[in-house]
């Protein structure tokens, strides 16, 4: 079973190297999508297991993930995991994320910080994430413990069907919606998320999260 | 007798028509857009001098003043145009995403061939 990690990165020259080295221990190939960075993210991501795809302009994390998915499809990988470049995740969680797919129990595995251990989660972030869970339940009819977690695994069937249309903030909701629409078998597994000063600064702000419902509604009206 | 407001509006509309014809000559507008745009402003120009017509249409629609009818129609047109522009922008965004993705994937293929 060939596995690949898709890591979108935007101006992550400080963290990406460490993240790639950690992930490489658990996975066959890594594809880093340098999403139009203006620093040396592409050079920092070098590793014998890593391929770097470069977006000439910044499109957003959703678009970068889909580029990674296209690459994984072309190369015929069996399991695709998505991983954040800011070092929030624990690479040692990867085997437990892949296991349900390897055992044929799931098409999609979603990491959940609320089933696992959360280190230093800010209160406002907790409130926003809980609101996201309720919002996703209303729109997708899937009850999950964590909806905006970038740590996921997909099998070949799921990757061939999922096509992320939201380039920016709303892509996690888009993914959940497509999982629901395609009736994929979903399993949640606990993962550890570390809220460091760096990840809090780099990540999506709580205010930006408020844009998600508007973005979803606007897109639905326009298409 | 031409009032000051009629004169002012006519000058503005004539200027817009002049700019439209100029832009069409320089091939900056499509023929369809040129015709629709020209008709729109010529109609406006005629209605400035046929205010009784506007008022009678407004009355028939249950609107008390002719100018209110013009404002309502303008608002509806503006909202529609904004919607069309949003759809168009969305489409352009989608195409840019596809293009950027294609460039990224193609570059990676070329690099792996070189190796």
Interface residues (C-beta under 8 A of the other chain):
Chain A: X33 X51 X52 X53 X54 X55 X56 X57 X59 X63 X66 X67 X70 X71 X74 X167 X218 X219 X222 X223
Chain B: X86 X87 X90 X93 X96 X97 X100 X101 X103 X104 X105 X107 X108 X112
